[in-house]
Amino acid sequence: MDTGGSSESPVEPKKGKSKTPRKPKDSVLKQKSPAEFFAENKNIAGFDNPGKSLYTTVRELVENSLDSSESISELPVVEVTIEEIGKSKFNSMIGLVDRERVDEALYDDYETTKAREKRLAKEARAQEIQAKNALLGKKVKETPASKGMKGRGDASFYRVTCKDNGRGMPHDDIPNMFGRGFNLTFQLKFPFNTDFSLWDKIWLEADTWKVWSWGKDGLPIEISSSMRNQSYISFCRLDIDIHRNIPHIHVHEKRDNKDQWRGAEIQIVIEGNWTTYRSKILHYMRQMAVITPYAQFLFKFISDAPEKNVTIKFARRTDVMPPVPLETKHHPSSVDLLLIKRLIEETSKQNLLQFLQHEFVNIGKSYAERLIGEMGPDFGPKMAVKSLTSQQIVRIHQLFRQAKFDDPSGDFGTLLRTCFQCLSPAGEYNLRLGIIKELHPDMVATYSGSAHIFEGHPFIVEAGVSVGGKDVKQGLNIFRFANRIPLLFEQGADVVNRTALKRINWSSYKINQTQDKIGVFVSIVSTKIPFKGTGKEYIGDDINEIATAVKLKSKITKKMQAREQQERKRSLNRYLNDVTGAVYGIISDTAKSRASKNKKKRYEDEDLDAETLREVSAKLITKERLKEELAQHIEKVDYEMLLEYATQSGVSEEPREAIYIQSLEAEPKFIDLHSPIFVFRLFQ
Amino acid sequence: MADKGKKKRRRQDPDSDEEESQQLPFKNILKSDSQILQIIKGFSSTSKPSSSKTLTLADLGLDSKCREVTELSLPDVQSAIESIALKATRSILAGNGFSFEVPSRSAANQLYVPELDRIVLKDKIIIRPYANVSTVRKTAITTRILQLIHQLCAKNIHVTKRDLFYTDVKLFQDQTQSDSVLDDVSCIIGCTRSSLNVVAAEKGVVVGRIIFSDNGDMIDCTKMGIGGKAIPPNIDRVGDMQSDALFILLVEKDAAYMRLAEDRFYNRFPCIIVTAKGQPDVATRLFLRKMKMELKLPVLALVDSDPYGLKILSVYGCGSKNMSYDSANLTTPDIKWLGIRPSDLDKYKIPEQCRLPMTEQDIKTGKDLLEEDFVKKNPAWVEELTLMVKTKQKAEIQALSTFGFQYLSEVYLPLKLQQKDWL
């Protein structure tokens, strides 16, 4: 395993983060290893700044853990711990002695005399204020130690630990999985020494690299894992030789597994920034809990200052898990040239006919023959797949693009069935449950769209709308999920946001867009999410799930109507007191003032009015009486409205069941089962 | 007063004359102040006798189809509220719940009467029953407001809209709700809003050659400092107007108003300067109308060159849709659009960097305005507005400051007056 990587220690002894590893000058055209690529392009992978890298790390680890658990149909239990490590502690961990600075002016955070004077003056002032406050007996928080000495802003180091109950990893594979760009639990079939341009296409899948490329700054990664029926825990400590894309193993051993633990635990130390990304990370965990109500999360943040510690538990609410995605074959119109090459390399089929028939969906034998005939005289059904030249592959690709394959519009049933087995949506039930569990809304409506095809990739949209709830701010709260992963960044341009803000007329649902607490949940599940931009955080605004949003409409309106029915009486009665109080206030005042002075006749209703006023003075009309009468009226109106509603919406046709009633004349033939609370009469 | 103004000017003139005549465009074609004064005097006197008698709805035979409110005395308002309450009581006791008959103030119920040159309310009435989910809230608020006004009448005091709102914040929730119901109540009773003894906070200010009495105190608006006198919220306090001004200058914005007040523009050309700082409130509109009616002076408006400037102009002139029920008292006929007009942008060579592109919303508002009757009646306005929508450029009054802060008072306005350049 450990070949040659040890000669140059990958842990660079200096703290400075040289973002671009020095390139050897002799070869201009150098093939970059994937890890190297990411080390140089951290922003692509979501590591643009320490805060975001902490977030991305947590995100990667949590998602890998969930995948791992789901792949063996186990209800996920994920524990995430973020531990803050002070700088000196970190230095000692990487074996670096805290050196005294000799030439102070050399450092970035060197204080010029002027700055120091300023700071000292400020501190003196602060102390003065504090002294004053102390004199006055006020409680003040300790002024934080001057920040200037911390260096590089607020960023410090964090140990992120993520523990799951997933599949675990085979002992021998661990170094390769982590050292080489395999994902944690899914082995991505991916040729690593291929053309470099490939990377921007599949980086999406090779997530662990991100953890790595950042992790190289600091300490090696630690992995413990145990698989089912495995008596030991594999423990591995390694880091990566980013230039050669091979693992560099420190420790790789088997340890006792006393309590039969199964799963994986990954521990890495990265530079991060908790203060600025705290809310993002917590937000992420919460959204994750919404979309995966079948998982249990425990999130902990530990730091030196105990008051900053956070522990949040998201409990499991259901045992229903989405189906495990099946690996399916590719739809011919969605493959690109590289994929065809890869498939050819990997296929076990010998000839072209079998290859076409078995590696793709929707190509039957006869159709494959027709395709081969169409390809030209160079091709034959019996020709060996592996012998295809690159020109020939291009020809196949061209044909795939042009040829007509059964489209969704055609043979919908079979195609979709095959296509959508590879999708694993959360399910309307789970989405609904998640929303209820985390937000406690007053009302939820969910919708699960039927599957569609976008550029050859199947996708399903699930959506939910909630109104009210706790911890929800007023206005629109949009929760976006792609393949059951929350998206938090770059929301402005996202299709969901655009739709929710501009294309939906909320008032037609009697929802006030600015005052009601609206939650919008949209989850898109697809084999390929049409992300725009490299940030992988938003979906382009050109797909047609507006249609889905519109379909939500009827459901919400119906819900709203039902709610209105329920609330009518309540809202009518709400103002009863105000109204009767006001009316009675006017007439009793009038009665008083009119009694004191003689009024001249002015209105035609004068007599009636006078009569009413007399009754008021005589306490025949009181506020209570008004209230009673009005309440009765409301009762009446409510009843009428209810009848109307019932006749309009119709009685729902439920299956009728025969009921058995005792005949009046029949002889009493029964046994009474007595209990202190009830009697159970059993007829014979 | 005039002498003081001249002195002031003389002080400025010697040092600024030569350089400024080069700097400030069009300054050279400006005639002397006395000549300009002569021009305005001519205009002012010709415009006087024109408004002898104002038409009313009854004159047009429209009074049956349209609804208009009148000034009512406090006891009248009080007894009107009482009879409404008693009617409601009887209806409740009869087991029918209760409802109010509220004249609709929606856009569909408005009518522009060209003969009157203002918007009036048609006679559509909406029944607002209590026992209905969609109207229950409004009805409750209406009842409460009725009670509060009843109390005001009994005590004979004035309160502001804000006061009214705070008497029952929990029910009203936000002030727009109590405000809009207040207008409804005016309509139900059929009186002006000021008859309800509810006023808005002071917003408008006036400065210049006018003397009037406010609750018995004589106010000379030339001696009110630069800020001017706040326009009293209830117009019945105001009386005994006297003025030697030649015209009234209506300014959209506070900034331009301040410039003119500080430069004592009203001493150079005797005038009264009024602003409501944006959309005019009821008090300012009432005050302007009163000035126009009693002093018989022409009104010249200086507003931004954007759709909203014109809209504000229209509110002074034809009334707002929201308060069309009282347009008879609130509108001032025959307001001239002095500036800044879209054609001025090129005429006065306002540089590109001071013009703003119109937003989509602006353009839409502009196009909607073109459909409005009060714009259509004046072909010159239509022309200007069409130009604005076509060039898609707008400019604020402050755009003139690009030639110097005082360009507005030193050159632009005098030149406009000299050329009688208003529509």
Contacts between the chains, C-beta under 8 A, distances in Angstrom:
chain1	res1	chain2	res2	distance
A	564	B	133	6.4
A	567	B	133	7.8
A	568	B	133	5.1
A	571	B	133	5.8
A	571	B	136	6.1
A	571	B	137	7.9
A	572	B	130	7.7
A	572	B	131	6.0
A	572	B	133	6.7
A	572	B	136	5.4
A	574	B	136	7.8
A	575	B	130	7.9
A	575	B	136	5.9
A	575	B	137	6.8
A	575	B	139	7.6
A	575	B	140	3.5
A	575	B	171	7.6
A	578	B	140	5.1
A	578	B	143	7.1
A	578	B	144	5.9
A	578	B	168	7.9
A	578	B	171	5.6
A	579	B	130	6.5
A	579	B	139	7.1
A	579	B	140	5.1
A	579	B	143	4.8
A	579	B	144	7.7
A	580	B	92	7.9
A	581	B	147	7.9
A	582	B	143	4.3
A	582	B	144	4.8
A	582	B	146	6.7
A	582	B	147	3.9
A	583	B	85	5.4
A	583	B	88	5.4
A	583	B	89	6.0
A	583	B	92	7.5
A	583	B	98	7.8
A	583	B	143	6.0
A	583	B	147	7.6
A	584	B	89	7.9
A	585	B	147	4.8
A	585	B	150	7.7
A	586	B	81	6.3
A	586	B	82	6.4
A	586	B	85	3.9
A	586	B	146	6.6
A	586	B	147	5.3
A	586	B	150	5.0
A	587	B	82	7.3
A	587	B	85	5.2
A	587	B	86	6.0
A	587	B	89	5.6
A	589	B	150	6.6
A	589	B	151	7.5
A	589	B	154	6.6
A	590	B	82	4.5
A	590	B	85	7.2
A	590	B	86	7.5
A	593	B	154	6.9
A	602	B	79	6.5
A	603	B	79	7.6
A	603	B	83	5.9
A	605	B	83	6.2
A	605	B	86	7.5
A	605	B	87	7.4
A	608	B	86	7.5
A	608	B	90	7.1
A	609	B	82	7.5
A	609	B	83	6.3
A	609	B	86	4.8
A	612	B	86	5.1
A	612	B	89	5.9
A	612	B	90	6.0
A	613	B	86	7.2
A	616	B	89	8.0
A	621	B	89	6.5
A	621	B	93	7.0
A	625	B	93	7.5
A	626	B	89	6.7
A	626	B	92	5.4
A	626	B	93	7.4
A	629	B	92	4.9
A	629	B	93	5.7
A	629	B	95	6.1
A	630	B	92	5.3
A	630	B	97	6.2
A	630	B	98	7.6
A	630	B	130	7.1
A	632	B	95	6.5
A	633	B	92	7.2
A	633	B	95	5.9
A	633	B	96	6.6
A	633	B	97	3.9
A	633	B	131	5.8
A	634	B	97	7.2
A	634	B	131	5.3
A	636	B	95	7.8
A	637	B	97	7.0
A	637	B	131	4.1
A	637	B	132	7.6
A	638	B	131	8.0
